[in-house]
Amino acid sequence: MRAGGRSLSLTEWVVLAVAAEGITHGFDIARELDEGGDLGRIWTVKRPLVYRAIDSLASAGLVSAVGVEEGDRGPQRRLLQVTPVGRRAVTRWLSEPVAHVRDVRTELLLKLALLHRAQKSPTTLLRRQREVLGPTVDGLRNHLDSAEGFDAVLARWRMESAEAVQRFLDSL
C-alpha cells in the first residue's frame, strides 16, 4: 500500500500506526517494538530501524516534529505527531487485508493488535481478509490434486497453512 506518494515498508507502517496513537517519540515506539514490547512479541524491530522509519515518514510528510521532551537519562527526545495525511493513510492500511497467507503471521497480527489498542473493531478487516484468502484456498486445493513429488509436499504445506488461517479467522 502507498502513502505519501510511495510504498511503505511494514516497519514504516507499524511505526506510523503507533505514532498515530498520540504524540510520542522514537524511544517509546522502539520500546513497543522491542522483543519485550507489546508489539515486539509479534514482530521485533531494532531501535535504529525505528528511527530510520521515523525519518522516512517525516520526509514523506506523514509525521512531523511538534516539540522536544527531556530524556530521563539521555538526550532530548523529538516529539512526533502524525499529520492528517499520515492519519488517513494508517486508517486505510489498518483496514486492508493482507495479500498472502505468509503475511498473516506478521502483518495481519500486527493490524489486529493495533486495532485492539485503538479500541476499534476488527470485523471489517476480518471479513475482507476471508474474502481475499477464499480464492487462494480454492486455487491451492486445485493445485494439490495435480501436484507430484516435492511439489505435492509443498502444495500440501501451503494448503494446510491456508486452511489453518481460515480456521483462525473464523474463530475470531
Buried (B, 14 or more C-beta within 10 A) or exposed (E): EEBBEEEBEBBBBBBBBBBBBEEBBBBBBBBBBBEEBBBBEBBEBEBEBBBBBBEBBBEBBBBEEEEEBEEEEEEEBBBBBBBEBBBEBBEEBBBBBBEEBEBBBBBBBBBBBBBEBBEBEBEEBBEBBBEBBEEBBEEBEEBBEEBEEEEBEEBEEBBEBBBEBBEBBEEE
